[in-house]
């Protein structure tokens, strides 16, 4: 039997693909991620499953969309019957460790300080454990003092940051794991470059006079766009009456460059300690609007600024220097890792392994789905319940906004998603195709929010939903026993009414 590979999974928070130099933005000074891209495969069209922290992380670490796994908004935890990456790899004989932001325990932003099942307690280092290393006044300053002058006032050094301490702990794990006979799966999850952008001030100083450019998206008037986007733009999280083409944001860009340096330290450690049989996978949970389309932060929109995320892989079976054009999703990451590890991918997972794609180095036409439900359970504002389901194809994107108006964008001719073509009769055929494909996906993947509201849109009058459908057992998850049929109490096989 071939030696099983190791995995180092690195992620950041709020870092869209437009904030990594290898995606065409060289002035960003992400030299280590750019180096990783040159040594491995960069996915040009990788998308989050949801442009929000907790739901995105749920799909990354379970392979299942958050609407089914439990954390369909911030401050919600995994359902009891959902196993995470740590549990799956631990059961397969791996030494598993998680260092950094988790945001999946249903508690607050920082976590409850308790290590979940499947991960090694010795390395667990969520936000609560990080901040408990500082006195209360220092903690408050970390959260409330921003910008270059703020970082100078606080005397912030690299050693003060969560990213640096994550990296130190991760390198200790690598040093100890290389002496063990079992393979390992290490996750290093950085909070940076998420606000309040804590990093040494000299990193911000590099960008003091270098603006981040929003380009054509800054000029979106939101004419013909959904009403909830206009409300968002008129709130404190938008700039409805302004055009912000060049956003001077040295704090974000500086923190972005700083976390890249910490990632570089970890990559170098992997190259020193375990270079031959280790996969490095890097991604982020979502991006930030940064006033593109007159919006800021994240929420229920399909714009690339928050849904298109960086994804780079390096390892034994990953082609070097390849830039894949295939649409891929966060939901594909865990199935890919399991395939490399020789562990069966449970049918319950929503994604697909990308191993064959990389082995053949051949792109394929593929659609991905993005969802949104609510920003946070503990927060009343931020739009409340705003369910969205969207499908992204090579040429078009269709977004269904259940409570407001829908969107259709041409991805090739309108890459900045300025023109909503939903009411343009010339696109009715492709609109219907995408609608049918999205509805079929929702049915096949058992979206718990599926129903007539998604089918019976004002612009699509031919669809009718059966009021009562047949019982369908859930797909096997590789762990739980078979479903028992309600009427017979007999174990079912597969996902239809077949019996063992």
Secondary structure as GFF3:
##gff-version 3
##sequence-region A 1 500
A	DSSP	beta_strand	6	12	.	.	.	ID=ss1
A	DSSP	three_ten_helix	17	19	.	.	.	ID=ss2
A	DSSP	three_ten_helix	21	23	.	.	.	ID=ss3
A	DSSP	three_ten_helix	26	28	.	.	.	ID=ss4
A	DSSP	alpha_helix	31	39	.	.	.	ID=ss5
A	DSSP	beta_strand	41	47	.	.	.	ID=ss6
A	DSSP	alpha_helix	53	62	.	.	.	ID=ss7
A	DSSP	alpha_helix	66	69	.	.	.	ID=ss8
A	DSSP	alpha_helix	85	91	.	.	.	ID=ss9
A	DSSP	beta_strand	95	100	.	.	.	ID=ss10
A	DSSP	three_ten_helix	121	123	.	.	.	ID=ss11
A	DSSP	alpha_helix	127	131	.	.	.	ID=ss12
A	DSSP	alpha_helix	136	144	.	.	.	ID=ss13
A	DSSP	alpha_helix	147	154	.	.	.	ID=ss14
A	DSSP	three_ten_helix	158	160	.	.	.	ID=ss15
A	DSSP	alpha_helix	162	177	.	.	.	ID=ss16
A	DSSP	beta_strand	184	189	.	.	.	ID=ss17
A	DSSP	alpha_helix	201	205	.	.	.	ID=ss18
A	DSSP	beta_strand	212	213	.	.	.	ID=ss19
A	DSSP	three_ten_helix	215	219	.	.	.	ID=ss20
A	DSSP	alpha_helix	227	234	.	.	.	ID=ss21
A	DSSP	beta_strand	246	247	.	.	.	ID=ss22
A	DSSP	alpha_helix	250	273	.	.	.	ID=ss23
A	DSSP	beta_strand	278	284	.	.	.	ID=ss24
A	DSSP	three_ten_helix	292	294	.	.	.	ID=ss25
A	DSSP	alpha_helix	304	307	.	.	.	ID=ss26
A	DSSP	beta_strand	308	309	.	.	.	ID=ss27
A	DSSP	beta_strand	311	314	.	.	.	ID=ss28
A	DSSP	beta_strand	322	329	.	.	.	ID=ss29
A	DSSP	alpha_helix	331	341	.	.	.	ID=ss30
A	DSSP	alpha_helix	355	360	.	.	.	ID=ss31
A	DSSP	beta_strand	368	374	.	.	.	ID=ss32
A	DSSP	beta_strand	385	392	.	.	.	ID=ss33
A	DSSP	beta_strand	396	401	.	.	.	ID=ss34
A	DSSP	beta_strand	407	410	.	.	.	ID=ss35
A	DSSP	three_ten_helix	425	427	.	.	.	ID=ss36
A	DSSP	alpha_helix	428	444	.	.	.	ID=ss37
A	DSSP	alpha_helix	452	455	.	.	.	ID=ss38
A	DSSP	beta_strand	492	493	.	.	.	ID=ss39
A	DSSP	beta_strand	498	499	.	.	.	ID=ss40
###
